[in-house]
């Protein structure tokens, strides 16, 4: 994947998150009432262009990867999550103002047992979207599909341990590694938008993000379609932003989306750093893709 596409993946995450924050928990909007710019969130104490937990957790992962030269360190990553949760590091406003229940519960377990970083609950009822929303950094430093899959699973298991979460993390890892090419056969991209589910359930969020990307004609329209589905709009926006960013590249993100994004220059700097780390690694083609990704798909 080209540099612009890798960087676009990270910037797309933050843009989708920031734009979607204004529509979280709201019903689906008709086209004539679409939100098409950064707006103040009615639910969170943030300004237009500022992002939520999706980007904060992605930054925590990115920081750990940079500190470890692209090598996976689960303890450092969980410690960074705790720094965000307890002290507001990586937050736009210096405090954690939004966190999903599954992530919060995993962090509480880690506080009680810091020797065990992988605290994701394996109960199928905890199959939320919290690992998909922060995926980009591990894919950006991966030198092969096999490594991308391994890192995707590892970062997921920190807070989300169900088989379904792991399955969709592998799917998104594949999609992002190959620049926004869908690996999944279960999504009906032609369904009526009123039938798209927008809950925090991992499958719903994955399908909704892909629906928006496939029905958009460029990066901008994909994000606008994603966030105006409502529901868990910031995370659906973040997932769609990663896919669309990987597909279209940072050079095809409109300037207004970049200039209005909080801390844009720092985000770009981090994205370039992650890209350079991944670039240093020797690319190795997986010997057997079946070891990386299940051939069968869930409906």
C-alpha positions as CSV (number, residue, x, y, z in Angstrom):
1,X,0.0,0.0,0.0
2,X,1.2,3.5,-0.8
3,X,2.2,6.0,1.8
4,X,-0.8,8.2,1.2
5,X,-3.2,5.3,1.7
6,X,-1.5,4.2,4.9
7,X,-1.6,7.7,6.3
8,X,-5.2,8.2,5.1
9,X,-6.2,5.2,7.2
10,X,-5.2,6.9,10.4
11,X,-6.5,10.4,9.5
12,X,-9.7,8.8,8.3
13,X,-10.3,7.2,11.6
14,X,-10.0,10.6,13.4
15,X,-12.2,12.4,10.9
16,X,-15.0,9.8,11.0
17,X,-14.9,9.8,14.8
18,X,-14.9,13.6,15.0
19,X,-17.7,14.1,12.5
20,X,-19.8,11.2,14.0
21,X,-19.6,12.6,17.5
22,X,-22.3,15.1,16.7
23,X,-24.7,12.3,15.7
24,X,-24.1,9.6,18.2
25,X,-27.3,8.2,19.8
26,X,-29.4,10.0,17.2
27,X,-31.8,8.4,14.7
28,X,-31.1,8.0,11.0
29,X,-31.3,11.2,9.0
30,X,-32.9,11.8,5.7
31,X,-30.7,13.2,2.9
32,X,-32.1,16.8,3.1
33,X,-31.1,16.9,6.8
34,X,-27.6,15.4,6.5
35,X,-24.8,16.7,8.7
36,X,-22.0,17.5,6.3
37,X,-19.4,19.3,8.5
38,X,-17.9,19.3,11.9
39,X,-20.5,20.2,14.6
40,X,-20.6,20.4,18.3
41,X,-21.5,17.2,20.0
42,X,-24.7,17.3,22.1
43,X,-23.5,14.4,24.2
44,X,-19.9,15.2,24.9
45,X,-18.0,18.3,26.2
46,X,-16.0,18.7,23.0
47,X,-15.9,21.3,20.2
48,X,-16.4,20.8,16.5
49,X,-13.5,18.8,15.0
50,X,-12.6,17.1,18.3
51,X,-12.7,13.4,18.6
52,X,-13.8,10.8,21.2
53,X,-12.6,7.5,22.6
54,X,-12.1,5.9,19.2
55,X,-9.2,8.2,18.3
56,X,-7.9,8.4,21.9
57,X,-7.5,4.6,22.1
58,X,-5.9,4.5,18.6
59,X,-3.4,7.1,19.8
60,X,-2.6,5.0,22.9
61,X,-1.9,2.1,20.6
62,X,0.2,4.2,18.3
63,X,2.3,5.6,21.2
64,X,3.1,2.1,22.4
65,X,4.1,0.9,18.9
66,X,6.3,4.0,18.4
67,X,8.0,3.5,21.8
68,X,8.7,-0.2,20.9
69,X,9.8,0.5,17.3
70,X,6.7,-1.3,15.9
71,X,6.9,-4.3,18.1
72,X,3.9,-5.4,20.0
73,X,3.9,-4.8,23.7
74,X,0.5,-5.5,25.3
75,X,1.5,-4.2,28.8
76,X,2.7,-0.8,27.4
77,X,-0.5,-0.6,25.4
78,X,-2.8,-1.4,28.4
79,X,-0.8,1.1,30.5
80,X,-1.5,3.7,27.8
81,X,-5.2,2.9,27.9
82,X,-5.1,3.4,31.7
83,X,-3.3,6.7,31.3
84,X,-6.1,7.8,29.0
85,X,-8.9,6.4,31.3
86,X,-7.5,7.7,34.6
87,X,-5.6,10.8,33.6
88,X,-7.0,11.9,30.2
89,X,-3.8,11.4,28.2
90,X,-4.6,11.2,24.4
91,X,-7.9,13.0,25.0
92,X,-8.8,16.3,23.3
93,X,-9.8,17.9,26.6
94,X,-7.4,16.2,29.1
95,X,-9.9,13.7,30.6
96,X,-11.7,10.6,29.5
97,X,-15.3,11.6,28.9
98,X,-16.4,8.6,26.9
99,X,-15.6,4.9,27.2
100,X,-17.5,1.7,26.2
101,X,-18.6,-0.7,29.0
102,X,-16.6,-3.6,27.6
103,X,-13.4,-1.5,27.5
104,X,-14.0,0.0,30.9
105,X,-14.6,-3.5,32.5
106,X,-11.4,-4.8,30.9
107,X,-9.4,-1.9,32.2
108,X,-10.8,-2.4,35.7
109,X,-9.7,-6.1,35.6
110,X,-6.3,-5.0,34.5
111,X,-6.1,-2.6,37.4
112,X,-6.6,-5.6,39.6
113,X,-4.2,-7.9,37.7
114,X,-1.6,-5.9,35.8
115,X,0.4,-9.1,35.1
116,X,-2.4,-10.1,32.6
117,X,-2.8,-7.5,29.8
118,X,-5.2,-9.6,27.8
119,X,-8.4,-8.8,29.7
120,X,-11.0,-9.1,27.0
121,X,-14.2,-10.8,28.0
122,X,-14.9,-14.0,25.9
123,X,-18.7,-13.8,26.5
124,X,-20.5,-13.5,23.1
125,X,-22.8,-10.9,24.8
126,X,-19.7,-8.5,25.0
127,X,-19.1,-8.5,21.2
128,X,-18.9,-4.8,20.8
129,X,-17.1,-2.6,18.2
130,X,-14.4,-1.2,20.5
131,X,-11.5,-3.0,18.8
132,X,-12.5,-2.1,15.2
133,X,-12.7,1.6,15.9
134,X,-8.9,1.8,16.9
135,X,-7.5,-0.7,14.4
136,X,-5.4,1.5,12.1
137,X,-2.1,1.8,14.0
138,X,-1.4,-2.0,14.1
139,X,-2.1,-2.4,10.4
140,X,0.1,0.6,9.5
141,X,3.2,-1.0,11.1
142,X,2.6,-4.5,9.8
143,X,5.0,-5.9,7.2
144,X,2.8,-8.7,6.0
145,X,-0.8,-9.9,6.1
146,X,0.1,-12.5,8.7
147,X,1.6,-9.9,11.0
148,X,-1.4,-7.6,10.4
149,X,-3.8,-10.4,11.5
150,X,-1.7,-11.3,14.5
151,X,-1.5,-7.7,15.7
152,X,-5.2,-7.1,15.0
153,X,-6.1,-10.1,17.2
154,X,-3.7,-9.1,19.9
155,X,-5.0,-5.5,20.2
156,X,-8.5,-6.9,20.2
157,X,-8.0,-9.4,23.0
158,X,-6.8,-6.6,25.3
159,X,-10.4,-5.6,25.8
160,X,-12.6,-7.8,23.6
161,X,-12.1,-11.5,23.7
162,X,-15.2,-13.0,22.1
163,X,-14.8,-15.2,19.0
164,X,-17.0,-12.8,17.0
165,X,-14.9,-9.8,17.9
166,X,-11.8,-11.6,16.8
167,X,-13.4,-12.7,13.6
168,X,-14.4,-9.2,12.6
169,X,-11.0,-7.8,13.7
170,X,-9.4,-10.3,11.3
171,X,-11.8,-9.2,8.6
172,X,-11.0,-5.5,9.1
173,X,-7.3,-6.2,9.2
174,X,-7.5,-7.8,5.8
175,X,-9.6,-5.0,4.4
176,X,-7.2,-2.3,5.6
177,X,-4.0,-4.2,4.8
178,X,-5.2,-4.4,1.2
179,X,-6.2,-0.8,1.0
180,X,-9.9,-1.0,1.6
181,X,-10.7,-4.2,-0.3
182,X,-13.5,-6.1,1.4
183,X,-12.8,-9.7,2.4
184,X,-16.3,-10.2,3.8
185,X,-19.2,-11.8,1.8
186,X,-22.0,-11.3,4.3
187,X,-22.8,-7.6,3.8
188,X,-25.6,-6.6,1.4
189,X,-24.2,-3.3,0.1
190,X,-27.4,-2.7,-1.9
191,X,-29.7,-2.8,1.0
192,X,-32.0,0.1,1.8
193,X,-30.2,2.5,4.2
194,X,-33.1,2.2,6.7
195,X,-32.3,-1.5,7.1
196,X,-28.6,-0.8,8.1
197,X,-28.1,-1.6,11.8
198,X,-26.2,1.0,13.8
199,X,-25.8,-0.5,17.2
200,X,-22.5,-1.0,19.0
201,X,-22.6,-4.7,18.1
202,X,-19.4,-5.6,16.2
203,X,-21.1,-7.1,13.1
204,X,-23.6,-4.2,12.8
205,X,-20.8,-1.6,13.0
206,X,-18.6,-3.4,10.5
207,X,-21.5,-3.9,8.0
208,X,-22.7,-0.3,8.4
209,X,-19.2,1.1,7.8
210,X,-18.8,-1.0,4.6
211,X,-22.3,-0.1,3.4
212,X,-21.3,3.6,3.6
213,X,-18.0,3.1,1.8
214,X,-19.5,1.0,-0.9
215,X,-22.4,3.5,-1.5
216,X,-20.2,6.6,-1.4
217,X,-18.4,7.8,-4.4
218,X,-15.3,9.3,-2.6
219,X,-13.9,9.7,0.9
220,X,-16.1,12.6,1.8
221,X,-19.4,11.0,0.7
222,X,-18.5,7.8,2.5
223,X,-18.0,9.5,5.8
224,X,-21.2,11.6,5.4
225,X,-23.2,8.5,4.6
226,X,-21.7,6.7,7.6
227,X,-22.3,9.3,10.3
228,X,-25.8,10.1,9.1
229,X,-26.9,6.5,9.8
230,X,-27.0,7.7,13.4
231,X,-26.8,5.2,16.3
232,X,-23.2,4.6,17.2
233,X,-22.2,7.2,14.7
234,X,-18.7,8.1,15.9
235,X,-17.5,4.5,15.8
236,X,-19.2,3.7,12.5
237,X,-17.6,6.9,11.2
238,X,-14.2,5.8,12.6
239,X,-14.4,2.4,11.0
240,X,-15.7,3.8,7.6
241,X,-12.9,6.5,7.8
242,X,-10.2,3.8,8.2
243,X,-11.6,1.9,5.2
244,X,-12.2,4.9,3.0
245,X,-8.8,6.5,4.0
246,X,-7.0,3.3,3.1
247,X,-8.8,3.1,-0.2
248,X,-8.7,6.7,-1.4
249,X,-5.6,7.9,0.4
250,X,-4.9,11.1,2.4
251,X,-4.4,13.1,-0.7
252,X,-8.0,12.6,-1.6
253,X,-9.4,13.8,1.8
254,X,-10.9,17.3,1.3
255,X,-8.9,20.1,2.9
256,X,-11.9,21.2,5.0
257,X,-11.9,17.9,6.7
258,X,-8.2,18.1,7.5
259,X,-8.1,21.7,8.5
260,X,-11.1,21.4,10.8
261,X,-9.7,18.3,12.5
262,X,-8.4,18.9,16.1
263,X,-4.6,18.6,16.4
264,X,-4.3,17.8,12.7
265,X,-0.5,18.4,12.5
266,X,0.2,16.1,15.4
267,X,-2.0,13.4,14.0
268,X,-0.2,13.6,10.6
269,X,3.1,13.4,12.4
270,X,2.1,10.3,14.2
271,X,0.7,8.8,11.0
272,X,4.0,9.4,9.2
273,X,6.0,7.9,12.1
274,X,3.9,4.7,12.0
275,X,4.3,4.5,8.2
276,X,8.1,4.9,8.5
277,X,8.2,2.1,11.1
278,X,6.2,-0.2,8.9
279,X,8.4,0.7,5.9
280,X,11.5,-0.4,7.7
281,X,10.2,-3.9,8.1
282,X,11.0,-6.4,5.5
283,X,7.9,-7.3,3.6
284,X,7.2,-11.0,3.8
285,X,4.4,-12.7,1.9
286,X,2.4,-15.1,4.0
287,X,3.0,-18.7,2.9
288,X,-0.6,-19.7,3.5
289,X,-3.4,-17.2,3.7
290,X,-5.5,-19.8,5.4
291,X,-3.3,-19.5,8.5
292,X,-4.2,-15.8,8.6
293,X,-7.9,-15.6,7.8
294,X,-10.7,-18.1,7.9
295,X,-12.0,-19.1,4.5
296,X,-15.6,-19.4,5.7
297,X,-17.6,-16.3,6.4
298,X,-20.4,-15.6,8.8
299,X,-23.8,-14.4,7.5
